[in-house]
Amino acid sequence: MNKKMTVIARIGLLLISTSFGAAVAADFGLELEAGIGHSDNIGRLPDNGIDPQMDEIVYNAGLNITYTDESARAQVDIRGSLNYLGYDGNSFGSEVLPALDAGAIFQLIDRNLQWLFQGNVGQQSIDPFSPVTPGNRQNVSYFTTGPILQIPLSARFAATVSATYSDVNYEEQPFDNGRYGAQVGLVRQISQNRSVSFNVRGERTEFDQEILNPPIERYDAFARFETEGARNELAVDLGWSRADRDGVETKEPLAVVEWRRRVSEISTFSLEAGTRVSDAAQNFRGNQANSPQLGQVQNQTNISAPFRENFTTASFVYDRPRTDVYVAIDWSDDQYEDGGQFDRTSTGANFNVTRRLGSRWDGSVFGRISRRDYSNLDRDDEDQSYGISFGWRELETLDIDLRFERSTRDSSDPGSDVTENRVQLLFRYRPRLGR
């Protein structure tokens, strides 16, 4: 079984098993969709008057699921999708795109022994310097599982011990790896909703093609403060990180702040900022968890070396019966010890505004801007995507959307500017499960 089929099989089995278990689930959603669209430049070839730009009709069919469970025995949160894309003009072969953002903690022995599962599947670019096209994206999967043991020491103190194994797979590139991790911590419960802990964790990454990619050993030592109130959730990590690979050592401070504030009954603000040692796979997982669009293709540098990441992300959500607003901004600065040509600073902004125009009609405007500056290559790329959509709703089961979108790329690299226009008609059906 090739890598693509392996990824599809994993997510397919997860979606099926979740669907069967959803008959008694507190919150399970299933959505089926089918559509047809047109692109005037499916290959996103440059606007140079030389390369022939290809018009293409695109067919799609798929399903989306959401599943949450907050019971005494399990805390589960899953978003998943499978989408088939077919190209009428055979400009590209048909493909199936899986996507998954899943997390679960199962209580095995009261709350003293738990089992963790985390899964992420999606797509990212193969060549970070070229626009995203059907020929420039690959499936990536990142699965983690393992036990978490909590040992009460007194009324306020407890020790935690965890061990994890992670499996990371790339469809096209030679970065498949297994990760063995462990963490120990001492926790003091200051109050019912406030705690401080001291933690040490280590992880060893072993690549399938070790000749090309030597193993990586990473260690973190940090203190964590957590508090949760009626309106605020705050977590702060402060410590030190070290990564060692083939004699190249990276030592960096570890400082991460995560803050979520419920501004009002209809609005929420979230902020995450810090500095840490990371890698492409961890970035993929974090970006997918923070993205409202599960199937968005990520731009990654696609090298296996660890790097120092300075980052900030902020988002604002406003939700009223007739108006929904989502706005997010992000900034990151990645610095490699042994891959200087990939050092880059990235900035981005994302927005979506939806307005109910009547009992059955709504309209949306949306956009995304992403800029990447490569300091050692004297290169910068800026991708923009924006558009409008109109929707018709029939009760709670049927949606019909008409979507117009324009995508552009402006690059300092000569002959790399790109423009694409798309239109899509999409039908969505949500069966009344168990109702």
Steps between C-alpha positions, in 0.01 A plus 500: 500500500651836397522801728187668362289188551643455849389849600158459340449161667584641842263792478231287335507248783486779757203667332312171468563396860396843623183486291396165649566624851308821449156352558534580869741791464413833657605700196556342159470670163512349152497702180503367143598729216530503122583777258636621171738788433709673236856635514660720234855399609490165679878458477559855628749572224672841492343805335788526251315461170710190419377209713150387391252535786256209529126538550354209691165374630536341844253254655501431871320271744569436864395486860576698815455390859520662842484304824536611861454304821549637851409203716652362818693241300615697196567848369493489120512776238517402131477687170543289188435498127554300182474676164521358149611734218466413132628709208291497182786599269745251656743780583565306822405153615203460731588504869360445847599754765468394865502742793486437874545694822427263787577487870379256765577412861349180637472437877619146576527494879299784654713802416833345595565323170403651165568416138575774248430499129573788263474486123558753225473441126507759225694644210802722465701628206788297356688801361455798737610744230223403253124564520279226641355284220377138474856415395663693785342355810543181698319318777659519844394304808607533864360255757590491871389258771606394848414477872487780758541404866404739780624412850345694793765592756288710737189716498673759280794321336507238226757346267433437131679254273423451131645309207407548136573355160440707186492393136557769234458428128554709187347390171780621273806600701748283695416634846298209647594456865409350834518701823549362850419743779474512879411770753504523878355782707421616851169687532378721783128583504483857628121509488221316322570675167865599539822296499875521451723216382865424430563274201778321312437331166710332235437370151707302251412516130621213279456537123435210265777628272759563768785553251323810368352606833699425817305452826398801710496512880306778671468593866285762674502611863230749593254625759132535411235720659133437416187680610139493388224742593153590385640706211871427476714194433876550529802269472864615519811285438846628593819298467774382266516278188786307345519301176795290386542360149816354353718726712299816428352627826217750537445665839218748539276641771149359520224753565140448390184686601150375412209727592132469419253767613125487472442867422121465512231240445548539124875562458831333589862612467794256489875565508804272483855633494847386588836357400596131485689230310273338242502310169288476184277218628419678827426817306263305277310368802479837673393689189225249425362512853482882483342516153121531461534347150604141552601430139725803450834409336794614713823651374790331681873511432505118491839430647546276800732722706373662822485878519435786739148634459382837625128535443177687574145409401182684596137445405162659570164325461166685502184288477149642489178352360536700176872583483817292539849653495837324512828695485851361559856623461825308532874569496795264527877514462681170433878473540691177418837396638596304187255611229552873467348532154162414652511767772183700452253741654132434432202727555136431425143613549174313456139620518147377434179699548159336452168683510154343499302681228167336579352182638669290229770719343843614615809662355869483591821684422833333576870544445849381586835676460830319563849647454834321536835681503817289454778716640790286372355459150397862443154373407144568611169344393152631574186291443154656511161334475166676537143457385127497569239229537121485505309224674147362508390291801210257520418436866803336668578236239579653160735782393577628151799736466632697204857614556731736307870516589808674361853394594822685420871465570748787491864394519837670482610205286463611135222330306331351807189719527179295478127570471213249524121551503261232619123453520337209683146372555479282811217288647512390865267256674487432875289195590299507821691234690317363801240776490 
